[in-house]
Amino acid sequence: MSRLLKLLLPGRYREFTTLFAEHADLQHLVVTFLALLELSREQLIDVAQAEPYAPIHVQLKGERPFVLANET
């Protein structure tokens, strides 16, 4: 989840497919997808889709980028 939070910025949507590692195996794909679902459930990210079958976009909620406490 922290890797995803670092990739996302408030006010800037990223395409859903870019959040997955390029050569990830099935386990990494599933874990990343579950992390996105959990972040959405915790209302830390916004997920949007303009119309059916259109690309899905994700953005971080809030006003500033996410920083872990030990990285400040």
C-alpha positions in Angstrom: 0.0 0.0 0.0 2.8 2.4 0.8 4.3 1.9 -2.7 1.0 2.8 -4.3 0.6 5.9 -2.0 4.1 7.1 -3.1 3.2 6.7 -6.8 -0.1 8.7 -6.5 -0.4 12.5 -6.2 -3.5 14.5 -5.1 -5.2 16.1 -8.1 -3.4 14.0 -10.7 -5.1 10.9 -12.0 -2.9 8.0 -13.0 -4.1 5.2 -15.2 -4.9 2.1 -13.3 -2.7 -0.2 -15.4 0.4 1.9 -14.8 0.2 1.0 -11.1 1.2 -2.6 -11.7 4.8 -3.6 -12.2 5.6 -4.3 -15.9 6.7 -7.9 -15.5 4.8 -8.8 -12.3 3.8 -12.4 -11.6 0.2 -13.3 -10.7 0.9 -12.9 -6.9 2.1 -9.4 -7.3 -0.8 -8.4 -9.5 -3.3 -9.8 -6.9 -1.5 -8.1 -4.0 -1.4 -4.7 -5.8 -5.1 -5.0 -6.7 -6.0 -5.9 -3.1 -4.0 -2.9 -1.9 -5.9 -0.6 -4.3 -9.2 -2.0 -2.9 -8.1 -1.4 0.7 -6.9 2.1 0.0 -10.2 2.9 -1.7 -12.1 1.4 1.3 -10.1 3.5 3.7 -11.0 6.5 1.4 -7.3 7.4 0.8 -7.7 7.3 -3.0 -10.3 8.2 -5.6 -11.1 5.7 -8.4 -12.9 7.0 -11.5 -14.0 5.7 -14.9 -15.7 8.0 -17.4 -17.9 5.3 -19.0 -18.2 1.5 -19.2 -15.0 0.0 -20.7 -13.1 3.3 -20.5 -9.7 3.3 -18.7 -9.9 3.4 -14.9 -8.0 6.3 -13.2 -6.8 6.6 -9.6 -5.6 9.6 -7.6 -4.6 10.2 -4.0 -7.1 12.2 -1.9 -5.7 15.2 0.0 -3.7 18.3 -0.7 -0.1 17.1 -0.5 2.0 14.0 -1.5 2.1 11.0 0.9 5.3 10.7 3.0 6.0 8.0 5.5 6.9 9.2 9.0 10.4 7.8 8.9 11.1 9.6 5.6 10.6 13.2 6.8 
